[in-house]
Structure formats: C-alpha cells, structure tokens
Amino acid sequence: MKSVLPESMGDLGAQALLANAYHLYLQPGPEILDEAGGLGAFMNWPGPTFTDSGGFQVLSLGVGFKKVIAMDKDTFRSDEVIAEKKERLAHVDDDGVTFKSHLDGSMHRFTPEVSMRVQHQLGADIIFAFDECTTLHNTRKYQERSLERTRLWAKRCLVEHGRLTQERASKPYQALFGVLQGAQYEDLRRKAARDLSELDENGTSFDGFGLGGALDKANLGTIVRWMTEELPANKPRHLLGIGEPDDLFIGVENGADTFDCVAPSRQARTSAVFTNDGRVNISNAKYRRQFAPIDAECDCYTCTHYTAAYLNHLFRAKEMVAATLATIHNERFIVRLVDQMRAALIAGEFFDLKKDFLGRFYAKRLGMNV
C-alpha cells in the first residue's frame, strides 16, 4: 500500500493486507521479517496478512510483462509486443524457476520448497502454494503440461508446509491455499480444482484456494464458476489480483469470497479516483474549482476533510500527499462497496445492488441516462 499508513488502512475498514513474497524476498529479506516477528509485526498491522507465492512474478519476469496480466485477448496482443522486446528474466523447469533480480541482476532459484520456507519466514497468516502462472497466449498443450507441473508443485508445497509447521511449532499456524490454473479451458480449470482439493500429504491438505492465472475478462464469471463448482463448500476461495467494481460483483456472484488487487491504489497515484458516477481524473481542469468532496456520498477521511479542488492542486503541483489522499479515498470506496455487497447478500438484495451500482457507475461509458 504505497503512500498510505497501515493504520489508515485499518481506519478505512480494510480487514486484511496482502504482501508480495517475491519483493520481500529480495528486500529486506525473509530472515529480517522472521526476526521482526513476522510481516504483521514488522509493518505494525494487527490484522490478518496474506503473502502470494511469487508465481505471478515468475510469469511477469519470464515473458517480459510489466505489472499487469492481460485480462482480455486484445490487451494481451499489445503486451506480447512488449514481451518480445524485453529480456526474459526467468526460466521455468519442472523443479522450479531460475530468475534474475530486477534490482541488481543477481541470480536466484525458487522451488516449491523455497517458496514455502520464504513464506513461513515472512509469517503471513495465509500463504499460497507455488504455481506456474501461464498466459492466454500459451498453447493448449503447454497449458496441460503446466497444469500437471503446478499439481506436482502443490504436492511438494504441502509436504514442506507440513514439515515447516512442525519445525516452527512455536509460531502461529499459517493457512496454506492452493492456486488453480488452467487459463480459459473449462476441463483444465475443473481438473485443477478437483486435483488440488483432493490432495492430502501426510495429513496436510489445503486450507483454501486461490483462483489464479491470466483470465479472459469477458469470461471471468464463467471461469470462476467452473472452479467454485468443483471446490469444497467449506473452504474459502480467494480471487487473485481482481479488484475493479464490475469484477468484484462477478466474482461474488460466482462463488469467490475474498479478493486482492493493486488497481485502486495504483490508479489513485495517477489521479484516477472512484465516484458513484464512475472513475474520474481529479487532475483535470474541471475540478480546479470544485470546492466539494470527490464524492459527496463517500465517508472516507479524504472526502470528509478535503475538496476535489485541493486534490486537483496537489496532483498538479506534484505534492506527495496527493497520492496518500487519493489512495485513502479509492481504498475506502472499494472496501465500502464490498461491505454493501455483503449486507445485500444477507438481505437477499445482491442482484438489485449490482444492477443499481453498475448501472450508475458505468453509465457514462455505456452512454446511458441514469
């Protein structure tokens, strides 16, 4: 959460934070966090914590992507051009991944066992099995091979997780989630869900599941449903890297329980902020004299203390606090939306909320009059 205090995330209603195992491995290093008492203690966050396995970074380094997995085929083609021009920094084999640090060029090796050891040292409450994250560009034949590789890595993760849990019995228990791949193929997605939910290595099985991989946004709900229909109903399902408003509704509708995404904070740092009437660029000239909140219906710290005109000034003047205030607003907007979705589910009004919210939020994009 760049530019925002952990305490601010708690104040705006966030219940858990996810950290990146790959980046923490490179700096400051898992040993430092272990000595500090774990990720939560290190950053003064008292709530639950997640760490991903590093599998996404294997993809982004291995094919030369920057920070975003393509969510539709058209976007992927443009990213593919980028990939051809960049040095491949990671190479996958059946045992693990060899990669070059983007920080200093040093060489490193991640295997399922290394990922488990690193994440145990990081000390997050929920950790993820090491997986190979494929792309929409990979062939069907490669997807099949990769799915089996991820299944075998998942077995090794369970074995090592069980061993480390016993070895570090003085530490709090860490829940391990398996990660489901299979790209856009129904049979592979269902197979991944069945395979990982059935795994049991010496009494150690997955505590939950991450729904991962590059997902064709046009078929997001269908792909999520394929997986959730095969997974046990009593274990949580986490949709990895998803956080746009429409994606949240689609994920919940099809059985996802929790989400993580950098989009709200990343967009905030570029002056893109959420309102109930859609996303706007607060640095545009039209907001220079808007002496009212970004969104009059928002209860966040930013909207209750500052005007859109002030944020417009901060971004134009390149003041660092601009990112802080915009991020607080965007994160509160998304957290409050998820709170509303939870309440609507309980009240049996989820689809009414979905229709009303999305109809208004995307009205300008769709050319609708709401």
C-alpha positions in Angstrom: 0.0 0.0 0.0 2.3 2.7 -1.3 1.9 6.2 0.3 -0.6 5.0 3.0 -0.1 4.1 6.6 -1.2 0.7 7.8 -3.2 2.4 10.5 -5.1 4.3 7.7 -6.0 1.1 6.1 -7.5 -0.1 9.3 -9.4 3.1 9.8 -11.0 2.9 6.3 -12.2 -0.6 7.1 -9.7 -3.0 5.4 -9.7 -6.3 7.2 -6.5 -7.9 5.8 -3.5 -6.9 3.7 -1.6 -8.9 1.1 2.2 -8.6 0.6 4.3 -9.7 -2.3 6.6 -12.6 -1.4 8.9 -12.1 -4.4 9.7 -8.4 -3.5 10.0 -9.1 0.2 12.4 -12.0 -0.6 14.7 -9.6 -2.5 14.4 -6.8 0.1 14.6 -6.7 3.1 14.8 -10.5 3.0 12.7 -13.1 4.8 15.2 -13.5 7.6 14.7 -9.9 8.6 10.9 -10.3 8.8 11.3 -13.6 10.7 13.5 -11.8 13.3 11.0 -8.9 13.5 8.2 -11.3 14.4 6.6 -11.7 11.0 5.1 -9.4 8.4 2.3 -8.0 10.6 4.6 -7.0 13.4 7.2 -5.6 11.0 4.8 -3.2 9.5 2.6 -2.6 12.6 -0.5 -4.2 11.1 -2.5 -6.1 13.8 -5.0 -7.7 11.3 -4.7 -10.8 9.1 -2.0 -10.9 6.4 -1.5 -12.7 3.1 1.5 -13.4 1.0 1.4 -14.6 -2.5 3.8 -17.3 -3.7 5.9 -15.4 -6.2 4.2 -17.3 -9.1 2.9 -14.1 -10.7 6.3 -12.6 -10.7 7.6 -15.7 -12.5 5.1 -15.0 -15.2 5.8 -11.3 -15.5 9.6 -11.7 -15.5 9.6 -14.8 -17.7 7.6 -13.3 -20.5 8.8 -9.8 -20.1 5.5 -8.3 -18.9 5.5 -5.2 -16.7 2.9 -5.4 -13.9 -0.4 -6.4 -15.4 -1.6 -9.8 -16.6 -3.7 -9.3 -19.7 -7.4 -9.6 -18.9 -8.6 -9.8 -22.5 -7.1 -11.1 -25.7 -6.8 -7.7 -27.4 -4.8 -6.3 -24.4 -2.7 -9.4 -24.5 -1.6 -8.8 -28.1 -0.3 -5.4 -27.2 1.6 -6.8 -24.2 3.0 -9.5 -26.3 4.8 -6.9 -28.4 6.3 -5.6 -25.2 7.4 -9.1 -24.2 9.3 -9.6 -27.4 11.4 -6.5 -26.8 12.4 -7.3 -23.2 14.9 -9.7 -21.8 13.4 -12.8 -20.2 14.5 -12.7 -16.6 13.0 -16.1 -15.5 13.2 -19.6 -16.8 10.8 -22.4 -15.7 11.7 -26.1 -15.4 9.9 -29.0 -13.7 11.8 -28.5 -10.5 11.3 -24.7 -10.1 12.3 -21.3 -11.5 15.6 -19.6 -12.0 15.3 -15.8 -12.2 17.4 -12.7 -12.3 16.7 -9.9 -9.7 15.2 -6.8 -11.3 17.0 -4.8 -8.6 20.7 -5.8 -9.1 20.8 -8.6 -11.7 21.7 -11.3 -9.2 20.5 -14.9 -9.9 18.1 -16.7 -7.7 16.2 -20.0 -7.6 12.6 -20.6 -6.4 11.3 -24.1 -5.9 8.1 -25.1 -4.1 10.3 -25.8 -1.0 12.0 -22.4 -1.2 8.7 -20.6 -1.6 7.3 -22.4 1.5 10.4 -21.6 3.5 10.3 -17.9 2.5 6.6 -17.5 3.2 7.0 -19.3 6.6 9.7 -16.8 7.4 7.6 -13.9 6.2 5.0 -15.1 8.7 1.7 -14.2 7.0 -1.5 -15.7 8.3 -2.4 -17.0 4.8 0.2 -18.2 2.3 -0.1 -19.6 -1.2 1.4 -22.7 -2.9 4.0 -22.1 -5.6 2.5 -22.3 -9.1 3.3 -21.6 -12.7 1.1 -18.7 -13.8 0.5 -19.2 -17.6 -0.8 -16.7 -20.1 -3.7 -16.7 -22.6 -1.0 -16.9 -25.3 0.3 -20.3 -24.2 -0.9 -23.3 -26.3 -3.3 -25.8 -25.1 -0.6 -28.4 -25.0 1.6 -26.2 -22.8 -1.3 -25.4 -20.5 -1.8 -29.2 -19.9 1.9 -29.7 -19.1 1.9 -26.6 -16.9 -1.2 -27.7 -15.0 0.5 -31.0 -14.1 3.6 -29.2 -13.1 1.6 -26.9 -10.8 -0.2 -30.0 -9.3 3.2 -31.7 -8.6 4.5 -28.4 -7.1 1.3 -28.3 -4.9 2.1 -31.7 -3.5 5.6 -30.6 -2.7 4.3 -27.4 -1.1 2.0 -29.5 1.2 4.9 -31.7 2.2 7.2 -28.8 3.0 4.4 -26.8 4.7 3.7 -29.8 7.0 7.3 -30.1 7.8 7.9 -26.4 8.5 4.7 -26.2 10.6 6.1 -28.9 12.9 9.6 -27.4 12.9 8.2 -24.0 13.7 5.6 -25.2 16.1 6.2 -22.2 18.4 4.9 -19.8 15.6 1.3 -19.2 14.9 -0.2 -21.6 12.3 -0.2 -20.4 8.7 -3.1 -21.4 6.4 -1.9 -22.7 3.0 -4.0 -22.0 -0.1 -3.5 -24.0 -3.3 -3.6 -22.0 -6.6 -5.8 -23.1 -9.5 -4.6 -22.5 -13.1 -6.0 -23.7 -16.4 -6.4 -20.4 -18.4 -9.6 -20.3 -20.4 -10.2 -24.1 -20.7 -13.1 -25.5 -18.7 -11.8 -29.0 -18.4 -8.4 -27.8 -17.1 -10.0 -25.4 -14.6 -12.3 -28.1 -13.3 -9.5 -30.6 -13.2 -7.2 -28.2 -11.3 -10.0 -27.6 -8.7 -10.6 -31.3 -8.2 -6.9 -32.3 -8.1 -5.9 -29.7 -5.5 -9.0 -30.1 -3.3 -8.3 -33.9 -3.2 -4.6 -33.6 -2.3 -3.6 -34.8 1.2 0.1 -35.3 2.0 0.6 -37.0 5.4 -2.5 -35.4 6.8 -1.8 -31.9 5.3 -4.3 -30.5 2.8 -5.1 -27.1 1.5 -6.9 -24.7 3.9 -8.4 -22.8 1.0 -7.8 -22.0 -2.7 -6.6 -19.1 -4.8 -8.3 -18.7 -8.2 -5.4 -17.5 -10.3 -3.9 -17.2 -13.7 -4.5 -14.9 -16.7 -8.3 -14.7 -17.1 -10.1 -13.5 -20.2 -12.2 -10.7 -18.6 -15.1 -11.4 -21.0 -15.4 -14.9 -19.5 -14.3 -14.1 -15.9 -17.6 -15.2 -14.2 -17.8 -18.4 -16.2 -14.2 -19.4 -15.4 -14.6 -18.6 -11.7 -17.8 -20.7 -11.6 -16.1 -23.6 -13.3 -13.6 -23.7 -10.4 -16.0 -22.9 -7.5 -18.4 -25.6 -8.6 -15.7 -28.2 -8.1 -14.3 -26.8 -4.8 -15.4 -27.9 -1.3 -18.1 -25.5 0.0 -16.5 -25.3 3.5 -13.1 -23.8 2.3 -12.5 -20.2 1.3 -11.9 -19.1 -2.3 -9.6 -16.1 -3.0 -9.7 -14.5 -6.4 -6.2 -13.3 -7.0 -5.4 -9.9 -8.5 -9.1 -8.8 -9.1 -10.5 -5.5 -7.8 -12.4 -3.5 -10.4 -16.0 -2.9 -9.3 -17.6 -5.0 -12.0 -15.1 -7.8 -11.4 -16.0 -7.8 -7.7 -19.7 -8.3 -8.4 -18.9 -11.1 -11.0 -16.5 -12.8 -8.5 -19.0 -12.8 -5.6 -21.9 -13.9 -7.9 -19.8 -16.9 -8.9 -18.6 -18.0 -5.5 -15.4 -16.0 -4.7 -15.0 -15.0 -1.0 -12.0 -12.6 -0.9 -10.0 -10.5 -3.4 -6.8 -8.6 -3.6 -5.8 -6.0 -6.2 -3.4 -3.1 -6.6 -5.7 -1.3 -9.1 -7.4 1.1 -6.7 -4.1 2.3 -5.2 -2.2 2.3 -8.5 -4.9 4.3 -10.2 -5.1 6.7 -7.3 -1.4 7.6 -7.7 -2.2 8.6 -11.3 -5.1 10.9 -10.1 -7.8 8.4 -11.2 -10.4 8.3 -8.4 -13.7 6.4 -8.0 -17.1 8.1 -7.6 -20.5 6.5 -7.6 -20.9 8.0 -11.1 -17.7 6.4 -12.4 -14.0 6.8 -12.3 -12.7 10.4 -13.0 -9.3 12.1 -13.4 -9.2 14.5 -10.5 -6.3 16.4 -12.1 -8.5 17.6 -15.0 -9.2 21.3 -15.3 -12.9 20.9 -14.5 -12.0 20.1 -10.9 -9.9 23.2 -10.2 -12.9 25.0 -8.6 -14.9 22.1 -7.3 -14.9 23.1 -3.6 -16.7 19.9 -2.6 -15.6 16.4 -1.9 -14.5 14.0 -4.7 -17.8 12.1 -4.0 -20.4 13.7 -1.8 -21.7 10.2 -0.8 -18.3 9.0 0.4 -17.5 8.8 4.1 -13.7 8.5 3.8 -11.2 10.7 5.5 -10.3 12.5 2.3 -13.9 13.3 1.3 -14.8 14.5 4.9 -11.7 16.8 5.1 -10.7 17.9 1.7 -12.2 19.2 -1.6 -11.7 17.9 -5.1 -10.2 21.3 -5.9 -7.5 20.7 -3.3 -6.6 17.3 -4.7 -6.5 18.8 -8.1 -4.0 21.3 -6.9 -1.9 18.6 -5.1 -1.6 16.5 -8.2 -0.8 19.5 -10.5 1.8 20.6 -8.0 3.2 17.1 -7.8 2.8 17.1 -4.0 3.4 13.6 -2.5 0.4 13.9 -0.2 -1.8 13.8 -3.3 -1.2 10.0 -3.7 -2.0 9.5 0.0 -5.3 11.2 0.0 -6.4 9.7 -3.3 -5.4 6.2 -2.2 -7.4 6.5 1.0 -10.4 7.5 -1.0 -10.1 4.7 -3.6 -9.5 2.0 -1.0 -12.4 3.2 1.2 -14.6 3.2 -1.9 -13.8 -0.4 -2.7 -14.0 -1.6 0.9 -17.3 0.1 1.4 -18.6 -1.4 -1.8 -17.7 -4.9 -0.6 -19.4 -4.1 2.7 -22.5 -3.2 0.8 -22.3 -6.4 -1.2 -22.0 -8.5 1.9 -25.0 -6.8 3.5 -27.0 -7.1 0.3 -26.3 -10.9 0.2 -27.5 -11.3 3.7 -30.7 -9.3 2.9 -31.3 -11.2 -0.4 -30.8 -8.0 -2.4 -27.5 -8.7 -4.1 -28.7 -8.5 -7.7 -30.6 -5.3 -7.0 -27.5 -3.7 -5.7 -25.5 -5.0 -8.7 -28.0 -3.5 -11.1 -28.2 -0.2 -9.4 -24.5 0.3 -8.7 -23.1 -0.9 -12.0 -25.8 0.9 -14.0 -24.8 4.2 -12.4 -21.0 3.6 -12.2 -20.7 2.7 -15.9 -23.5 4.9 -17.2 -21.1 7.3 -19.0 -19.1 4.6 -20.5 -22.2 2.8 -21.8 -23.8 6.1 -22.9 -26.8 5.5 -20.6 -29.0 8.0 -18.9 -29.3 7.1 -15.3 
